[in-house]
């Protein structure tokens, strides 16, 4: 069985890492390069930078931040936020990204997924899906764009299938309902998407304890799990998490 990956996420605004709840109420969590250095030393498997206001402000992800973070890493780096064109993807790769994450732009122009995949390979293309239960409490998951601000009129499972067919190499699946709540990943959402595609699914939104990761790797069928707050504020270490997962029989790289 392939090892499950643990991924740290840096939500960046104005050059600083921030974190909120349900995509709102953002507060500072530190310098991105310093956090990247720490996570690299602790044994995180991958790092994701999301420039969370780039799309809303109609600009590219910040190349200087990407470069500063990339210099600290010997692990894969994915970058998202503000990547609307092939040129934007190229700028992120030139700054040091190994993968680019497409969200709002891919919803508006799905062919962008294919063009970027043809240029860099599917392994370099992550399609980010921000999803919310609608109606609340149901098992239907609606896709949202523009940092969770706008309903996209798409079903999360159907959009994941289309993204895969167009060349995406991974799905970064975030539960807006669980984001920043520390109530656990939405395993039903993750399992629904994981069961529908053949590419890896990264679960995001809700990590608050070690068993939440175990749950999303088993019940949720995730290939990787992404978290922010639990690592930023040193609520646990990467090593402690991986040792906990290994003790539960979940394969991870120590």
Backbone bond lengths (Angstrom), bond angles and torsions (degrees), N, CA, C in turn:
res aa  C-N    CA-C-N  psi(-1)  N-CA   C-N-CA  omega(-1)  CA-C   N-CA-C  phi
1 X - - - 1.460 - - 1.527 110.26 -
2 X 1.333 116.30 137.80 1.457 120.73 178.70 1.516 110.87 -66.40
3 X 1.322 115.39 145.47 1.462 119.55 177.61 1.515 110.53 -65.75
4 X 1.317 115.78 142.46 1.457 121.22 174.08 1.524 108.55 -80.68
5 X 1.318 115.95 142.50 1.467 120.18 -176.32 1.528 111.09 -102.21
6 X 1.322 114.49 142.38 1.462 121.81 173.11 1.522 107.29 -108.70
7 X 1.323 116.22 125.73 1.460 121.92 -173.60 1.524 109.32 -123.48
8 X 1.315 115.99 132.05 1.460 120.84 174.46 1.525 108.87 -96.68
9 X 1.323 115.57 141.98 1.463 121.04 -178.75 1.523 110.13 -115.76
10 X 1.322 114.87 132.07 1.464 121.33 174.09 1.524 107.92 -110.02
11 X 1.329 117.16 103.55 1.459 121.08 172.13 1.520 106.99 -81.39
12 X 1.327 117.18 117.77 1.456 121.68 -171.77 1.525 111.31 -114.29
13 X 1.327 114.83 134.31 1.464 122.25 172.35 1.518 107.87 -138.80
14 X 1.327 116.43 129.15 1.470 121.70 -179.85 1.529 112.06 53.52
15 X 1.338 116.45 37.19 1.452 120.93 175.80 1.510 115.76 79.91
16 X 1.341 117.99 3.08 1.463 122.34 179.47 1.527 110.40 -121.81
17 X 1.339 115.39 148.31 1.459 120.44 175.77 1.526 108.84 -76.71
18 X 1.341 116.16 133.95 1.460 121.76 179.25 1.522 109.09 -130.68
19 X 1.329 116.54 162.07 1.458 121.19 176.44 1.508 108.38 -148.73
20 X 1.348 115.13 142.36 1.457 120.75 178.77 1.516 110.93 -137.10
21 X 1.333 115.89 -161.57 1.461 122.99 177.88 1.516 107.44 -128.92
22 X 1.363 115.21 130.10 1.467 120.44 -178.16 1.523 111.91 53.85
23 X 1.331 116.04 37.21 1.468 124.02 178.17 1.527 112.28 70.54
24 X 1.336 119.27 14.58 1.460 121.49 -178.40 1.528 110.12 -132.48
25 X 1.363 116.65 172.69 1.460 122.13 176.11 1.512 113.43 60.97
26 X 1.317 117.74 50.95 1.462 122.07 -174.08 1.523 111.87 -70.78
27 X 1.342 116.61 140.70 1.459 122.36 173.69 1.511 109.34 -135.74
28 X 1.325 116.08 155.33 1.452 121.08 -174.94 1.528 111.65 -68.95
29 X 1.346 114.92 142.55 1.467 119.98 178.65 1.519 112.37 -129.02
30 X 1.352 117.94 4.17 1.453 118.54 174.26 1.511 114.84 128.03
31 X 1.333 114.82 -176.35 1.454 122.31 -179.70 1.525 109.90 -87.20
32 X 1.331 118.54 132.07 1.469 119.80 -175.40 1.517 114.63 -61.99
33 X 1.334 117.79 -39.95 1.465 119.69 -179.27 1.525 111.18 -67.32
34 X 1.327 117.09 -39.95 1.462 120.52 179.19 1.530 110.95 -65.21
35 X 1.332 116.87 -42.25 1.464 119.77 178.16 1.521 110.70 -66.45
36 X 1.327 117.20 -40.15 1.460 120.59 178.59 1.524 110.78 -60.20
37 X 1.331 116.23 -43.57 1.469 120.75 178.80 1.532 110.18 -60.12
38 X 1.312 116.13 -43.56 1.463 120.07 -179.21 1.528 111.61 -64.85
39 X 1.314 116.94 -45.68 1.462 119.50 -177.95 1.522 111.73 -67.10
40 X 1.316 116.71 -37.16 1.454 120.17 177.87 1.529 109.95 -61.15
41 X 1.325 116.75 -41.91 1.466 121.21 -179.95 1.525 111.70 -69.81
42 X 1.323 116.91 -32.06 1.465 120.56 -176.84 1.526 113.12 -79.09
43 X 1.344 117.63 -13.86 1.453 119.61 177.05 1.515 115.14 100.21
44 X 1.340 117.78 23.45 1.459 119.38 174.52 1.525 108.20 -63.43
45 X 1.329 118.27 149.15 1.464 120.86 -176.05 1.524 112.85 -83.22
46 X 1.327 116.48 -36.16 1.460 120.89 179.44 1.521 108.67 -151.07
47 X 1.330 115.09 165.04 1.464 121.08 177.41 1.528 108.69 -131.79
48 X 1.326 114.90 142.00 1.463 121.36 176.43 1.521 108.58 -122.46
49 X 1.327 116.54 130.77 1.460 121.69 170.45 1.520 107.71 -106.95
50 X 1.316 116.98 125.35 1.460 121.63 174.63 1.522 108.28 -117.71
51 X 1.315 116.17 112.62 1.470 121.56 175.51 1.527 105.95 -80.64
52 X 1.326 116.31 94.66 1.465 120.43 -163.31 1.521 114.70 -74.85
53 X 1.325 118.53 -13.25 1.463 118.99 178.15 1.526 112.56 -111.92
54 X 1.326 118.14 1.95 1.464 120.34 -177.30 1.524 111.53 -62.42
55 X 1.333 117.13 -42.93 1.465 119.48 179.70 1.513 111.09 -66.50
56 X 1.331 116.63 -45.31 1.466 120.03 -178.98 1.525 110.99 -63.36
57 X 1.343 116.43 -32.61 1.462 120.62 -178.66 1.525 112.48 -94.67
58 X 1.336 116.28 5.34 1.464 122.38 176.17 1.527 112.44 54.31
59 X 1.335 115.79 50.08 1.468 120.07 177.63 1.516 109.19 -139.57
60 X 1.333 115.11 167.57 1.457 120.73 177.43 1.527 111.35 -73.20
61 X 1.332 114.64 158.08 1.464 118.86 169.13 1.526 108.37 -59.48
62 X 1.317 116.22 149.14 1.455 121.15 -173.13 1.525 112.20 -75.67
63 X 1.349 115.19 112.29 1.457 120.85 -175.34 1.520 111.83 -62.87
64 X 1.342 117.62 -35.37 1.459 119.19 -177.74 1.521 111.36 -66.58
65 X 1.343 116.60 -37.91 1.466 119.88 177.48 1.518 110.53 -66.51
66 X 1.330 116.67 -43.33 1.466 120.46 178.02 1.527 110.27 -58.03
67 X 1.328 116.39 -46.91 1.467 120.72 -177.93 1.526 111.76 -63.65
68 X 1.333 116.88 -42.30 1.468 120.52 179.34 1.516 111.27 -61.59
69 X 1.323 116.31 -40.84 1.467 120.43 -179.98 1.523 110.35 -71.24
70 X 1.331 117.50 -44.31 1.465 121.38 -177.03 1.517 111.85 -58.78
71 X 1.327 117.10 -34.42 1.469 121.00 -179.71 1.524 112.14 -64.75
72 X 1.328 117.26 -20.48 1.467 121.07 -177.13 1.532 113.04 -92.59
73 X 1.330 117.12 -3.83 1.456 119.80 -167.11 1.520 114.23 -114.94
74 X 1.338 115.08 148.10 1.448 122.78 168.27 1.525 109.01 -125.08
75 X 1.311 116.22 26.93 1.459 124.32 -179.54 1.528 107.63 -131.35
76 X 1.351 118.00 165.33 1.465 119.87 -179.51 1.534 112.45 -62.29
77 X 1.335 114.60 140.98 1.457 122.34 178.21 1.523 109.02 -122.00
78 X 1.323 116.49 124.45 1.463 122.40 174.56 1.524 108.70 -108.82
79 X 1.324 115.83 143.89 1.462 121.50 -178.13 1.518 109.66 -129.21
80 X 1.331 116.10 133.68 1.455 120.82 177.10 1.511 110.76 -139.62
81 X 1.322 115.00 166.10 1.458 121.08 -178.72 1.512 110.33 103.18
82 X 1.313 117.29 114.29 1.454 120.60 176.51 1.513 114.92 78.90
83 X 1.327 118.35 9.99 1.465 120.46 178.26 1.531 107.82 -92.15
84 X 1.324 114.93 97.78 1.467 121.33 -172.89 1.523 112.81 -109.27
85 X 1.334 116.64 -16.62 1.455 120.85 -175.33 1.524 110.32 -140.60
86 X 1.334 115.77 171.36 1.461 120.00 174.43 1.529 110.80 -61.54
87 X 1.335 116.34 -35.99 1.463 119.98 179.32 1.521 110.89 -64.87
88 X 1.333 117.50 -38.41 1.462 120.77 177.04 1.527 110.36 -64.09
89 X 1.344 116.30 -42.19 1.465 120.24 177.94 1.521 110.14 -62.25
90 X 1.328 116.61 -42.31 1.463 120.51 179.62 1.523 111.29 -63.37
91 X 1.335 116.88 -39.14 1.463 120.26 179.24 1.526 111.01 -63.15
92 X 1.341 116.28 -39.70 1.464 119.90 178.81 1.523 111.10 -66.55
93 X 1.334 116.39 -43.13 1.466 120.34 178.79 1.529 110.36 -64.59
94 X 1.325 116.50 -42.82 1.465 120.16 179.14 1.533 111.88 -62.26
95 X 1.340 116.22 -30.37 1.469 120.44 -179.91 1.526 112.10 -79.25
96 X 1.346 117.55 -13.03 1.459 119.49 177.03 1.514 116.38 131.29
97 X 1.333 118.65 -0.34 1.467 121.14 -179.96 1.526 111.01 -73.02
98 X 1.328 116.39 140.99 1.460 122.01 172.72 1.519 111.27 -91.38
99 X 1.329 115.66 -26.56 1.463 122.01 179.79 1.526 108.44 -137.65
100 X 1.329 115.44 153.69 1.455 119.74 172.63 1.521 108.55 -119.57
101 X 1.320 115.03 143.65 1.453 121.98 -178.94 1.524 109.19 -109.30
102 X 1.323 115.92 122.87 1.456 122.74 -179.48 1.519 109.38 -107.58
103 X 1.333 116.33 136.99 1.456 119.50 179.57 1.527 109.51 -135.23
104 X 1.330 116.94 -90.25 1.463 121.17 -176.15 1.524 112.00 -57.71
105 X 1.336 117.22 -43.79 1.466 120.18 -178.12 1.519 111.96 -64.74
106 X 1.337 116.76 -35.59 1.460 119.85 178.85 1.528 111.18 -68.19
107 X 1.332 116.91 -36.25 1.457 119.96 176.20 1.527 111.30 -64.97
108 X 1.329 116.06 -39.87 1.459 120.77 -179.40 1.523 111.79 -73.05
109 X 1.341 116.54 -34.06 1.467 121.59 -176.87 1.530 108.74 -143.16
110 X 1.342 117.66 82.80 1.468 120.48 -176.29 1.521 114.08 -57.04
111 X 1.346 117.40 -26.09 1.466 119.87 -179.98 1.524 111.87 -64.02
112 X 1.344 117.66 -18.68 1.464 120.68 177.43 1.522 110.55 -60.80
113 X 1.317 117.16 -35.91 1.469 120.92 178.35 1.523 109.62 -56.66
114 X 1.322 115.97 -47.72 1.463 121.12 -177.51 1.520 111.21 -64.91
115 X 1.317 117.45 -43.15 1.461 120.17 -177.65 1.533 111.31 -63.99
116 X 1.333 116.45 -43.00 1.467 118.98 179.48 1.530 110.29 -68.43
117 X 1.330 117.13 -38.06 1.466 120.58 178.86 1.525 110.83 -65.34
118 X 1.319 117.55 -38.30 1.465 120.32 178.79 1.524 111.18 -67.12
119 X 1.315 116.53 -30.93 1.469 120.51 -178.24 1.521 112.24 -80.21
120 X 1.341 117.50 -41.16 1.466 120.69 -172.95 1.527 114.32 -116.75
121 X 1.327 117.61 -9.50 1.461 121.66 -175.11 1.518 111.21 96.08
122 X 1.323 116.57 147.74 1.466 120.45 -178.05 1.517 112.41 -60.47
123 X 1.343 116.84 -29.73 1.471 119.70 -178.59 1.523 111.78 -63.31
124 X 1.325 117.51 -17.03 1.462 121.35 -178.49 1.521 112.58 -98.67
125 X 1.331 117.68 2.84 1.466 121.04 -175.73 1.527 110.60 -116.38
126 X 1.317 115.17 115.11 1.463 122.78 175.43 1.525 107.48 -109.19
127 X 1.320 116.83 128.74 1.460 119.49 172.51 1.524 107.69 -101.74
128 X 1.331 115.23 118.37 1.465 121.51 -179.73 1.520 109.05 -89.16
129 X 1.318 115.62 130.44 1.461 122.01 178.82 1.525 108.19 -121.65
130 X 1.320 116.28 116.25 1.461 122.43 174.81 1.521 107.06 -98.08
131 X 1.329 116.80 118.50 1.463 120.30 -171.50 1.524 111.73 -127.73
132 X 1.311 113.93 150.86 1.466 121.22 -179.85 1.529 108.82 -137.63
133 X 1.351 115.90 142.00 1.463 119.61 176.13 1.536 109.51 -67.38
134 X 1.320 116.11 125.57 1.467 120.19 177.29 1.524 109.44 -142.50
135 X 1.358 115.48 121.98 1.472 125.89 -4.05 1.527 111.88 -68.68
136 X 1.327 116.39 163.60 1.464 121.30 -178.18 1.514 110.40 -54.10
137 X 1.334 116.07 135.44 1.455 121.34 179.24 1.515 114.35 86.44
138 X 1.331 117.83 -6.44 1.457 120.97 -179.89 1.518 110.34 -85.96
139 X 1.328 116.53 177.51 1.453 121.78 175.11 1.517 110.93 -105.75
140 X 1.323 115.81 27.45 1.463 121.54 173.69 1.527 107.88 -108.57
141 X 1.327 115.57 137.75 1.459 120.10 -172.77 1.526 109.98 -124.17
142 X 1.323 115.51 114.01 1.453 121.72 -178.98 1.520 110.39 -92.82
143 X 1.328 116.48 143.83 1.462 123.00 -179.95 1.527 109.41 -88.75
144 X 1.340 114.81 139.60 1.466 121.24 176.98 1.519 109.55 -121.88
145 X 1.328 115.80 147.63 1.458 122.95 179.40 1.522 109.74 -117.25
146 X 1.336 115.35 178.84 1.467 122.37 176.23 1.529 111.75 52.56
147 X 1.353 114.40 57.58 1.473 121.60 178.34 1.522 111.98 55.48
148 X 1.325 116.19 39.37 1.461 121.48 176.82 1.509 114.56 80.72
149 X 1.339 117.43 10.00 1.462 120.65 -174.95 1.526 113.67 -88.22
150 X 1.343 117.82 -25.30 1.468 120.24 -170.94 1.523 110.85 -130.95
151 X 1.327 116.56 129.83 1.457 121.06 174.21 1.523 108.92 -66.66
152 X 1.327 116.41 133.59 1.465 121.10 -176.19 1.519 112.71 -93.88
153 X 1.330 116.66 -7.94 1.458 119.45 -178.63 1.518 113.48 69.78
154 X 1.327 116.46 26.53 1.464 121.48 -179.44 1.518 109.95 -126.41
155 X 1.324 115.58 149.69 1.458 122.54 173.35 1.523 108.73 -87.64
156 X 1.327 117.32 136.17 1.460 121.02 -173.64 1.525 112.92 -60.75
157 X 1.321 117.60 -42.69 1.466 119.89 -178.72 1.524 110.84 -66.85
158 X 1.325 116.78 -44.41 1.461 120.15 179.86 1.534 111.50 -64.43
159 X 1.335 116.81 -40.26 1.462 120.09 179.88 1.526 110.70 -67.50
160 X 1.314 118.26 -37.34 1.467 120.86 177.00 1.522 110.85 -61.67
161 X 1.326 116.53 -42.91 1.472 120.02 177.76 1.527 110.95 -61.15
162 X 1.328 116.76 -43.97 1.459 119.85 -179.78 1.525 110.72 -65.54
163 X 1.316 117.10 -42.77 1.464 120.19 179.32 1.520 110.72 -58.57
164 X 1.326 117.18 -42.97 1.457 121.11 177.22 1.530 110.60 -60.88
165 X 1.320 116.57 -45.23 1.470 120.38 -177.46 1.523 111.90 -65.05
166 X 1.332 116.96 -24.67 1.464 120.82 -178.68 1.524 112.47 -90.80
167 X 1.322 117.58 -3.03 1.460 119.43 173.06 1.510 116.76 120.27
168 X 1.325 118.46 2.39 1.466 120.00 178.16 1.523 110.07 -63.00
169 X 1.337 115.68 141.77 1.458 120.27 178.99 1.509 113.68 -97.42
170 X 1.347 116.27 -17.66 1.463 121.94 179.27 1.524 108.74 -152.83
171 X 1.320 114.74 157.95 1.469 122.26 172.09 1.524 108.12 -116.73
172 X 1.324 116.43 125.59 1.468 121.87 171.89 1.517 106.72 -100.36
173 X 1.321 116.58 105.47 1.459 122.66 -169.64 1.528 110.70 -106.67
174 X 1.324 116.31 111.92 1.456 121.41 -178.35 1.514 111.10 -110.01
175 X 1.322 116.01 128.97 1.458 121.94 172.67 1.521 108.67 -85.75
176 X 1.318 116.78 111.88 1.466 120.21 177.43 1.523 109.81 -64.19
177 X 1.324 117.09 -35.50 1.467 120.78 -179.68 1.522 111.98 -61.46
178 X 1.328 116.73 -33.30 1.467 120.71 -175.55 1.522 113.32 -99.03
179 X 1.323 118.38 -12.69 1.459 121.50 -173.03 1.526 112.16 -53.16
180 X 1.342 116.61 121.71 1.459 122.31 176.01 1.508 115.57 73.25
181 X 1.336 118.51 0.84 1.469 121.00 -175.64 1.519 112.79 -82.73
182 X 1.349 117.03 -22.51 1.473 123.45 -175.56 1.529 111.72 61.76
183 X 1.338 116.34 24.61 1.463 121.57 -179.74 1.520 112.39 -93.73
184 X 1.317 117.57 3.64 1.456 121.25 -178.26 1.518 111.32 104.11
185 X 1.319 115.67 153.12 1.460 121.08 177.15 1.529 110.43 -64.59
186 X 1.317 116.83 154.83 1.463 120.80 173.10 1.524 107.25 -82.80
187 X 1.314 116.38 90.97 1.465 120.87 -174.03 1.524 112.31 -67.77
188 X 1.338 117.07 -29.89 1.470 119.35 178.36 1.525 110.63 -66.37
189 X 1.333 116.30 -43.80 1.461 120.68 176.48 1.525 110.59 -61.21
190 X 1.307 116.29 -48.01 1.467 120.51 -176.80 1.520 111.23 -63.65
191 X 1.331 116.85 -43.11 1.460 120.46 -179.87 1.523 111.39 -65.84
192 X 1.337 116.97 -37.09 1.469 120.12 179.84 1.516 110.94 -62.38
193 X 1.342 116.81 -43.92 1.462 120.05 -179.61 1.533 110.72 -74.42
194 X 1.329 117.53 -43.06 1.464 120.68 -179.43 1.521 111.63 -59.54
195 X 1.330 116.32 -35.58 1.461 120.79 -179.25 1.521 112.39 -74.63
196 X 1.334 116.12 -16.94 1.465 120.17 -174.45 1.516 113.85 -95.70
197 X 1.344 117.49 -14.76 1.468 120.68 -176.55 1.522 110.52 -127.84
198 X 1.329 115.15 166.01 1.462 120.87 179.66 1.522 112.13 -106.28
199 X 1.325 117.23 -6.15 1.460 121.50 178.87 1.527 109.60 -91.88
200 X 1.335 118.50 160.74 1.460 120.34 -178.89 1.527 112.76 -62.66
201 X 1.331 115.08 144.35 1.464 122.35 176.14 1.522 108.51 -117.01
202 X 1.329 115.28 126.03 1.461 122.45 177.03 1.517 107.96 -98.71
203 X 1.323 117.51 119.49 1.462 121.85 179.10 1.524 110.12 -84.49
204 X 1.331 115.86 138.24 1.461 120.92 -179.01 1.518 109.79 -144.58
205 X 1.348 114.85 145.28 1.458 120.25 175.30 1.510 113.27 102.89
206 X 1.345 116.07 105.10 1.463 119.61 171.86 1.504 117.10 114.86
207 X 1.336 118.72 -3.60 1.465 119.65 -177.50 1.524 110.86 -62.31
208 X 1.333 115.63 125.84 1.456 119.66 -179.97 1.512 113.65 -139.95
209 X 1.338 117.01 -9.22 1.453 121.33 -178.70 1.511 110.84 -158.66
210 X 1.325 116.43 165.73 1.463 121.01 -175.64 1.523 112.04 -61.88
211 X 1.324 117.27 -39.60 1.464 119.60 -178.09 1.517 112.99 -70.02
212 X 1.328 117.08 -20.68 1.465 118.78 175.82 1.527 110.45 -61.85
213 X 1.335 116.57 -37.84 1.458 120.21 178.18 1.525 110.40 -68.59
214 X 1.322 116.88 -43.08 1.464 119.94 177.76 1.529 110.31 -59.09
215 X 1.322 116.72 -41.44 1.464 120.73 -179.31 1.521 112.05 -63.36
216 X 1.333 116.56 -43.74 1.466 118.05 -175.74 1.527 111.52 -73.53
217 X 1.337 117.54 -24.68 1.462 119.69 176.76 1.532 111.87 -79.10
218 X 1.303 117.24 -23.85 1.464 120.58 -179.43 1.531 109.89 -101.36
219 X 1.318 117.17 -74.49 1.466 120.67 -179.84 1.524 112.10 -60.72
220 X 1.333 116.38 -40.45 1.458 120.23 -176.88 1.514 114.89 -82.22
221 X 1.333 117.51 -13.05 1.461 122.93 176.98 1.523 113.30 60.39
222 X 1.319 117.43 26.50 1.469 121.16 -179.31 1.527 110.65 -74.55
223 X 1.322 115.26 151.67 1.462 121.39 175.06 1.522 111.27 -91.95
224 X 1.323 115.57 -24.40 1.465 121.60 179.60 1.519 107.58 -150.13
225 X 1.322 116.21 158.59 1.460 121.06 177.58 1.510 108.87 -133.05
226 X 1.306 115.12 134.88 1.462 122.26 -176.61 1.522 109.15 -113.73
227 X 1.331 114.91 141.54 1.465 119.37 178.31 1.518 109.30 -147.59
228 X 1.332 114.73 163.30 1.459 120.70 -179.32 1.519 110.36 -130.23
229 X 1.328 116.63 -72.09 1.461 120.80 -172.39 1.522 113.61 -54.96
230 X 1.318 116.78 -43.43 1.467 121.02 -174.85 1.525 110.82 -60.99
231 X 1.344 116.97 -27.85 1.465 121.37 176.94 1.531 111.74 -92.64
232 X 1.330 116.86 -43.45 1.467 119.93 -176.60 1.524 112.04 -56.44
233 X 1.336 115.37 -43.07 1.465 119.95 -174.84 1.529 112.52 -97.90
234 X 1.344 115.29 18.38 1.475 122.62 173.28 1.523 112.75 54.82
235 X 1.348 115.83 39.00 1.463 119.32 176.73 1.523 111.06 -74.71
236 X 1.317 116.27 -23.67 1.462 122.19 170.17 1.515 106.64 -154.06
237 X 1.327 116.04 166.81 1.462 120.05 175.98 1.518 109.11 -104.36
238 X 1.311 115.61 159.56 1.459 120.41 177.14 1.525 109.55 -60.83
239 X 1.325 116.44 -41.89 1.470 120.57 -179.13 1.533 111.19 -61.91
240 X 1.327 116.48 -45.67 1.468 119.96 -179.36 1.525 110.61 -62.58
241 X 1.319 116.48 -39.86 1.464 119.97 178.92 1.520 110.58 -63.74
242 X 1.319 116.10 -47.19 1.463 118.53 -177.60 1.536 111.66 -65.76
243 X 1.313 117.41 -37.92 1.463 119.65 177.52 1.525 110.86 -64.67
244 X 1.337 116.33 -37.59 1.464 120.73 177.44 1.529 110.46 -63.48
245 X 1.322 116.41 -44.22 1.465 120.28 -179.24 1.524 110.90 -66.16
246 X 1.318 116.64 -42.84 1.462 119.32 179.93 1.533 110.37 -62.49
247 X 1.317 117.60 -38.50 1.471 120.44 178.33 1.521 111.73 -63.11
248 X 1.319 116.44 -24.28 1.466 121.18 177.89 1.531 112.75 -92.20
249 X 1.347 115.57 7.09 1.447 120.08 176.78 1.521 114.75 83.22
250 X 1.329 116.45 14.81 1.463 121.02 179.17 1.526 108.05 -95.49
251 X 1.318 118.00 122.50 1.474 120.02 -175.26 1.523 112.26 -71.93
252 X 1.322 116.18 125.09 1.467 122.42 177.19 1.520 107.92 -139.87
253 X 1.341 116.55 160.99 1.452 121.83 176.97 1.521 109.34 -91.61
254 X 1.328 116.72 118.15 1.471 121.52 177.69 1.515 109.07 -95.84
